[in-house]
């Protein structure tokens, strides 16, 4: 994943809040929404940006979509930034 796209996704405070919430475990859209002061449409947009940046993944369980944090991308970002700063 390109570093620029990842950083763009992380630039928004609501997306960072979603990531903080998902650090505690996998949640459905409704469960995430209960912890934020935004509309469902706004959450959908933010989750889409996070998914495109590969920071979260989703899976369907019945009628619900469950979101999970993708820690491997965070490891890649840390590695890329470390390499960038060491040059």
C-alpha positions in Angstrom: 0.0 0.0 0.0 1.4 3.4 -0.9 2.5 5.4 2.1 0.7 8.5 0.8 -2.7 6.8 0.7 -2.2 5.5 4.2 -1.2 8.9 5.6 -4.2 10.5 3.8 -6.5 8.0 5.5 -4.9 8.6 8.9 -5.2 12.4 8.5 -8.9 12.6 9.4 -9.7 12.6 13.2 -12.9 10.6 12.7 -11.0 7.8 10.9 -8.4 7.8 13.7 -11.3 7.5 16.2 -12.6 4.5 14.3 -9.1 2.9 14.4 -8.9 3.5 18.2 -12.3 1.9 18.7 -11.2 -1.2 16.6 -8.0 -1.6 18.6 -10.3 -3.1 21.3 -11.6 -5.7 19.0 -13.7 -6.5 15.9 -17.1 -4.6 15.7 -20.1 -4.2 13.5 -20.9 -1.0 11.8 -23.7 -0.4 14.3 -21.4 -1.0 17.3 -18.8 1.5 15.9 -21.6 4.0 15.2 -22.8 3.9 18.8 -19.3 5.2 19.9 -19.1 8.1 17.5 -21.0 11.4 17.0 -21.4 11.1 13.2 -24.0 9.9 10.8 -24.2 6.4 9.3 -23.4 7.8 5.9 -20.3 9.6 7.3 -19.1 6.4 9.0 -19.7 4.5 5.8 -17.4 6.9 3.9 -14.7 6.8 6.6 -14.8 3.0 6.7 -14.5 2.9 2.9 -11.4 5.2 3.0 -9.9 3.0 5.7 -10.6 -0.2 3.7 -9.1 1.3 0.5 -6.0 2.2 2.5 -6.0 -1.5 3.8 -6.1 -0.2 7.4 -9.2 -2.2 8.2 -10.8 -5.3 6.7 -14.4 -6.4 6.7 -16.3 -9.6 6.7 -20.0 -10.5 6.5 -21.6 -12.3 9.4 -25.3 -12.8 8.5 -26.7 -9.3 7.9 -23.9 -7.5 9.7 -20.5 -6.4 8.4 -17.8 -6.8 11.0 -14.7 -4.6 10.8 -11.2 -5.5 12.0 -8.0 -3.6 12.3 -5.3 -4.6 9.8 -2.1 -4.5 11.9 0.2 -5.6 9.2 -0.3 -2.3 7.3 0.6 -0.4 10.5 3.8 -2.4 10.6 4.6 -1.5 7.0 4.0 2.2 7.6 6.3 2.2 10.6 8.9 0.4 8.6 8.5 2.8 5.6 8.8 5.8 7.9 11.8 4.4 9.7 13.5 3.8 6.4 12.6 7.3 5.2 13.9 9.0 8.3 17.2 7.0 8.4 18.2 8.2 4.9 
